[in-house]
């Protein structure tokens, strides 16, 4: 028998109560929100429960919502996969805009090491307890986070390109 979303939801609510919420199906992926201070215990439960068996962390990424209220301006999104039943879930944790931080899940999934570093590098989200949280793709000297919405899309000092070739003027080339 395939693992039903109702079983996942029931087990999570029984074990975590209000720490899990906003359950819905989106594009064939069961999605829900987890309180950011509970992410490690919820993911450990999802991985270790004999029925649920979400044994693979497929992806982890950040999102910046500058127009949301301060307590929800950042999010970390996790995708987990149960290989035995071929079921995928999406977990979303919202973070404070002034201090975006969440516990690292590297103790549960070694694959999260690089993904957490990349999310830190581009969004500035701090993963508490990460074994080596430092920039992975951008220069160490960089002081900004390029996927935050306040980061400028273009370097205003660039002289090596002509905006006309990118459709940014009304003049014909």
C-alpha positions as CSV (number, residue, x, y, z in Angstrom):
1,X,0.0,0.0,0.0
2,X,1.3,3.4,-1.0
3,X,2.1,6.0,1.6
4,X,-0.9,8.4,1.7
5,X,-0.5,12.1,2.5
6,X,-3.2,11.8,5.2
7,X,-0.9,9.3,7.0
8,X,2.0,11.7,6.9
9,X,-0.1,14.6,8.1
10,X,-1.7,12.6,10.9
11,X,1.7,11.3,12.2
12,X,3.2,14.8,12.1
13,X,0.3,16.4,14.0
14,X,0.3,13.6,16.6
15,X,4.0,14.0,17.3
16,X,4.5,17.7,16.8
17,X,1.1,19.5,17.2
18,X,1.3,23.1,16.3
19,X,4.9,23.0,15.2
20,X,3.6,21.7,11.8
21,X,1.0,23.5,9.9
22,X,-0.4,24.6,6.5
23,X,-0.6,21.2,4.9
24,X,-1.5,21.2,1.2
25,X,-0.8,19.3,-2.0
26,X,1.0,21.4,-4.7
27,X,2.0,20.0,-8.0
28,X,2.0,16.4,-6.8
29,X,4.2,17.2,-3.8
30,X,2.8,17.2,-0.3
31,X,3.8,20.6,1.3
32,X,3.7,21.9,4.8
33,X,5.3,24.4,7.2
34,X,7.5,23.6,10.2
35,X,8.4,26.0,13.0
36,X,12.1,26.8,12.3
37,X,13.2,25.8,15.8
38,X,11.8,22.3,15.3
39,X,13.3,21.4,11.8
40,X,15.9,19.0,13.1
41,X,13.5,16.9,15.2
42,X,10.8,16.9,12.5
43,X,13.2,15.8,9.8
44,X,14.7,13.2,12.1
45,X,11.2,11.8,12.7
46,X,10.4,11.8,9.0
47,X,13.6,9.9,8.3
48,X,13.5,7.4,11.1
49,X,9.8,6.6,11.4
50,X,9.2,3.0,10.2
51,X,6.1,4.1,8.1
52,X,7.3,7.4,6.7
53,X,10.9,6.5,5.8
54,X,11.9,9.9,4.1
55,X,15.5,8.8,3.9
56,X,16.8,11.2,1.2
57,X,17.2,15.0,1.3
58,X,16.8,15.9,-2.3
59,X,17.2,19.6,-2.0
60,X,17.5,22.5,0.4
61,X,17.3,26.2,-0.7
62,X,16.5,29.7,0.4
63,X,13.9,32.2,-0.5
64,X,13.7,35.9,0.2
65,X,10.3,37.6,0.6
66,X,11.1,41.3,1.3
67,X,7.4,42.3,1.2
68,X,6.4,39.8,3.9
69,X,6.2,40.7,7.6
70,X,9.6,40.8,9.3
71,X,9.2,37.4,11.0
72,X,8.7,35.7,7.6
73,X,11.0,37.5,5.2
74,X,13.2,34.5,4.6
75,X,12.4,30.8,4.1
76,X,14.4,27.6,3.9
77,X,12.7,24.9,1.8
78,X,13.6,21.3,2.1
79,X,12.6,18.5,-0.3
80,X,12.7,14.9,1.0
81,X,12.1,11.7,-0.8
82,X,10.9,8.3,0.4
83,X,12.4,5.9,-2.1
84,X,10.5,2.8,-0.9
85,X,7.1,4.3,-1.7
86,X,8.3,6.9,-4.2
87,X,6.8,9.8,-2.2
88,X,8.2,13.4,-2.1
89,X,7.5,16.1,0.4
90,X,8.3,19.8,0.7
91,X,9.0,21.5,4.0
92,X,9.0,25.2,4.4
93,X,10.5,27.1,7.4
94,X,10.1,30.9,7.7
95,X,12.8,32.9,9.3
96,X,13.1,36.4,10.7
97,X,14.3,39.1,8.3
98,X,16.6,40.7,10.9
99,X,18.3,37.5,12.0
100,X,17.7,34.7,9.4
101,X,19.0,31.6,11.1
102,X,18.0,28.0,11.5
103,X,19.6,24.8,12.9
104,X,21.8,22.8,10.5
105,X,20.6,19.4,9.4
106,X,24.1,18.2,8.5
107,X,23.9,15.8,11.4
108,X,21.0,14.0,9.7
109,X,21.9,14.4,6.0
110,X,25.6,14.9,5.0
111,X,24.3,16.1,1.6
112,X,23.0,19.2,3.3
113,X,26.5,20.4,3.9
114,X,27.0,21.9,0.5
115,X,23.4,23.0,0.1
116,X,23.5,24.9,3.4
117,X,26.7,26.6,2.4
118,X,25.3,27.6,-0.9
119,X,22.2,29.0,0.8
120,X,24.3,31.0,3.2
121,X,26.5,32.2,0.4
122,X,23.6,33.6,-1.6
123,X,21.0,34.6,1.0
124,X,23.0,35.1,4.2
125,X,21.0,32.5,6.1
126,X,22.9,31.2,9.1
127,X,22.8,27.4,9.7
128,X,23.6,27.0,13.4
129,X,25.9,24.1,14.1
130,X,27.1,23.7,10.5
131,X,30.6,22.3,10.6
132,X,32.1,24.8,8.1
133,X,29.7,27.6,7.2
134,X,31.5,29.8,4.8
135,X,31.1,31.0,1.2
136,X,31.3,28.2,-1.4
137,X,30.8,30.0,-4.7
138,X,31.3,33.7,-4.2
139,X,34.5,35.4,-3.0
140,X,35.2,35.4,0.7
141,X,35.6,39.2,0.6
142,X,32.0,39.7,-0.6
143,X,29.9,41.5,2.0
144,X,26.5,41.1,0.3
145,X,24.3,38.2,-0.6
146,X,23.4,38.2,-4.3
147,X,20.0,36.4,-4.2
148,X,18.5,38.8,-1.7
149,X,16.0,41.1,-3.5
150,X,17.9,44.2,-2.4
151,X,21.0,43.1,-4.3
152,X,21.3,45.1,-7.5
153,X,20.7,43.1,-10.6
154,X,23.5,44.8,-12.6
155,X,26.8,46.4,-11.7
156,X,26.3,50.1,-12.5
157,X,30.0,50.5,-13.1
158,X,30.1,48.0,-16.0
159,X,31.4,49.5,-19.3
160,X,31.9,46.2,-21.2
161,X,28.3,45.8,-22.4
162,X,25.8,47.9,-24.3
163,X,22.2,47.7,-22.9
164,X,20.8,48.1,-26.5
165,X,21.7,44.5,-27.1
166,X,19.7,43.3,-24.2
167,X,16.4,45.1,-25.2
168,X,16.7,47.7,-22.4
169,X,16.3,50.8,-24.6
170,X,13.6,51.9,-27.0
171,X,16.2,52.7,-29.7
172,X,16.7,50.2,-32.6
173,X,20.1,48.7,-32.8
